[in-house]
Amino acid sequence: MGLALVLALLAGPAAVPVPVPVQVSAPAAVPRAVPPARPPAVRTADARLVLVGDSVTEMLGPGHTDTARQVLGAAGWSVVVDTLVGRSIGHGASTLRARWGEVGDVVVVQLGANDGGDAGVLAQRLGALVAGLDGVERVVLVGYPEDDPDRAAVNAAILDVALRDPRVVIADWRAVAARNPGLVAGDGLHLTPAGARALARVILLAVGPAPGTAAPRGAARGPTARAR
């Protein structure tokens, strides 16, 4: 089991009672069990970042607030946002395969809310998605608010995957949303405009500043280098 790097604002009763070796907290002052620590910089010269998600992540895209490109782009990342209402984990994996020429060394995924509430099945599906990202240096899995048992199961599955793959960092949106209810709409899931900006900042904490120059699209990313 590899070292899991967990982007965590551990606060409130919803925290998952599983010990994690490294915790990373967002800027808000939130009680936490250990001093915060950022994950180490991504070992890459490739500034491309692909964000794949569902209707929650959609709020960060260019058709809405465009905060993913504003916040992550300001840190030097060349961001591609691909979101779809109702997207499942399996569909997200297919999307990443279809966009493989655009994938660099950092991938951000927020999926699982449309896959039911079986934590074991969710962990299996998310684990398969992450395993398919051969050669990617960092995979950021974004959690959900826990106003629903199914979404609590997604967060548990994300933690399980992170504990088994050292490339995975958790962007613990659950904890941030719990401390700041104005970031989430009345349905308890989707983002307000302020929530979209806050989530983009939480993701940025998980990836850090980009390297200086993006690699040419497709360079060393074909079937020979990273086969499926």
C-alpha positions in Angstrom: 0.0 0.0 0.0 1.6 3.3 -1.1 1.7 6.5 0.7 -1.6 8.4 0.2 -1.3 12.1 -0.1 -4.7 13.5 1.1 -5.8 17.0 0.6 -7.8 17.3 3.8 -9.6 19.9 5.8 -10.6 17.5 8.6 -13.4 19.2 10.4 -16.8 18.3 11.9 -18.4 14.9 12.6 -18.3 13.9 8.9 -14.6 13.2 8.9 -13.7 9.6 7.9 -12.1 7.9 10.8 -9.2 6.4 8.9 -5.6 7.6 9.6 -3.7 9.0 6.7 0.0 9.7 6.6 -0.1 13.1 5.0 -2.8 15.8 5.2 -3.1 18.9 3.2 -5.4 21.7 4.2 -7.0 24.6 2.4 -6.4 28.1 3.6 -9.5 28.4 5.8 -8.8 28.0 9.5 -10.3 24.6 10.3 -9.5 22.4 13.3 -7.3 19.5 12.2 -5.6 16.5 13.8 -2.0 17.2 12.6 -0.2 20.2 11.2 -1.0 20.8 7.5 1.4 19.8 4.7 1.2 20.4 1.0 1.9 17.4 -1.3 5.3 17.6 -3.0 5.5 19.3 -6.4 4.5 17.2 -9.4 7.6 15.8 -11.1 6.9 17.0 -14.6 7.8 19.6 -17.1 4.4 19.3 -18.7 1.9 22.0 -17.7 -1.2 20.3 -19.2 -4.0 19.5 -16.8 -7.2 17.6 -17.7 -10.2 18.0 -15.5 -13.0 15.4 -16.0 -16.2 15.6 -14.0 -20.0 15.6 -13.8 -22.7 18.3 -13.2 -20.9 19.4 -10.0 -17.6 20.1 -11.8 -19.5 21.6 -14.7 -19.8 24.9 -12.8 -16.0 25.3 -13.1 -16.1 25.1 -16.9 -16.1 27.8 -19.6 -19.9 27.6 -20.1 -20.4 28.7 -16.5 -17.9 30.4 -14.2 -14.8 29.3 -16.0 -13.0 29.3 -12.6 -11.0 26.2 -13.4 -9.1 28.0 -16.1 -9.0 31.3 -14.2 -7.6 29.9 -11.0 -5.5 27.0 -12.3 -4.5 29.0 -15.4 -3.2 31.8 -13.2 -0.9 29.2 -11.6 0.5 28.3 -15.1 -1.6 25.2 -15.9 -3.0 24.7 -19.4 -6.4 23.4 -18.5 -8.9 21.3 -20.4 -12.3 20.9 -18.7 -14.6 18.1 -19.8 -17.8 17.8 -17.8 -21.1 16.1 -18.5 -24.4 16.0 -16.6 -25.0 12.5 -15.3 -21.6 11.2 -16.1 -20.6 7.9 -14.6 -17.1 6.7 -13.6 -17.0 4.4 -16.6 -18.0 7.2 -19.0 -15.3 9.4 -17.5 -12.7 6.6 -18.1 -13.8 6.4 -21.7 -13.5 10.2 -22.0 -10.0 10.2 -20.8 -9.0 7.5 -23.3 -10.6 9.5 -26.1 -8.7 12.6 -25.0 -5.4 10.8 -24.3 -3.4 13.1 -26.6 -4.3 16.0 -24.4 -3.4 14.2 -21.1 -0.2 15.4 -19.4 1.1 14.3 -16.0 -1.8 15.7 -14.0 -5.5 14.5 -14.2 -8.3 15.8 -11.9 -11.4 13.7 -11.6 -14.7 14.4 -9.8 -17.0 11.4 -10.5 -19.0 8.8 -8.6 -22.2 10.7 -7.6 -24.0 9.0 -10.5 -22.8 5.4 -9.7 -25.0 4.4 -6.8 -24.0 4.0 -3.2 -22.1 0.8 -2.9 -18.6 1.9 -1.6 -17.0 -1.4 -2.8 -18.3 -1.0 -6.3 -17.4 2.6 -6.4 -13.8 1.9 -5.2 -13.5 -0.8 -7.9 -14.6 1.6 -10.6 -12.5 4.5 -9.5 -9.5 2.2 -9.0 -9.9 1.0 -12.6 -10.0 4.5 -13.9 -6.9 5.5 -12.0 -5.1 2.3 -13.0 -5.8 3.2 -16.6 -3.9 6.5 -16.3 -0.6 4.8 -17.0 2.3 7.2 -16.6 0.3 10.0 -15.1 2.3 11.5 -12.1 -0.6 12.8 -10.1 -4.3 12.0 -10.0 -6.5 14.3 -8.0 -9.8 12.7 -6.9 -12.3 15.3 -5.8 -14.9 14.4 -3.1 -18.5 15.5 -2.6 -20.6 17.0 0.2 -22.0 14.3 2.4 -25.6 15.3 2.6 -26.5 11.9 1.1 -25.4 8.4 2.0 -24.5 7.6 -1.6 -22.1 10.5 -1.7 -20.6 9.5 1.6 -19.9 6.1 0.0 -18.1 7.9 -2.9 -15.9 9.7 -0.4 -15.1 6.4 1.3 -14.3 4.9 -2.0 -12.0 7.8 -2.9 -10.1 7.3 0.3 -9.8 3.6 -0.4 -8.3 4.2 -3.8 -5.9 6.9 -2.4 -4.6 4.5 0.2 -3.7 2.0 -2.5 -2.1 4.3 -5.1 0.6 6.8 -4.1 -0.1 8.9 -7.1 -3.6 9.9 -5.8 -4.3 13.1 -3.9 -7.7 13.7 -2.4 -9.2 17.2 -2.8 -11.5 17.0 0.2 -14.4 19.2 -1.0 -16.6 17.4 1.6 -14.9 19.2 4.5 -14.7 22.6 2.8 -18.4 22.5 1.9 -19.3 21.3 5.4 -17.6 24.3 6.9 -19.0 26.8 4.3 -22.6 26.0 3.4 -22.9 29.0 1.1 -20.5 27.3 -1.3 -23.2 24.7 -2.2 -26.6 25.3 -3.7 -29.9 24.3 -2.0 -29.8 20.8 -3.3 -26.7 20.1 -1.1 -24.6 19.1 -4.1 -24.1 21.6 -6.9 -22.0 24.7 -6.6 -22.8 28.3 -6.2 -20.5 30.7 -8.1 -18.5 31.2 -4.9 -18.3 27.5 -4.5 -16.9 27.1 -8.0 -14.1 29.4 -7.2 -13.5 27.7 -3.8 -13.4 24.3 -5.4 -10.9 25.5 -8.0 -8.6 26.7 -5.2 -8.9 23.4 -3.4 -7.9 21.6 -6.6 -5.0 24.0 -7.0 -3.7 23.1 -3.5 -3.6 19.5 -4.7 -1.6 20.1 -7.8 0.5 23.2 -6.9 2.0 25.6 -9.4 2.6 24.4 -12.9 6.1 23.8 -14.4 7.4 26.4 -16.7 6.5 25.0 -20.1 3.8 22.6 -21.4 5.1 19.8 -23.6 3.9 19.8 -27.2 0.6 18.1 -27.5 1.0 14.4 -28.1 4.7 14.4 -27.3 5.8 11.1 -25.7 2.1 10.4 -25.1 1.3 7.9 -27.8 0.5 4.2 -27.6 4.2 3.4 -27.5 4.9 5.4 -24.4 1.6 4.8 -22.6 -0.3 1.9 -24.0 -3.8 1.0 -23.2 
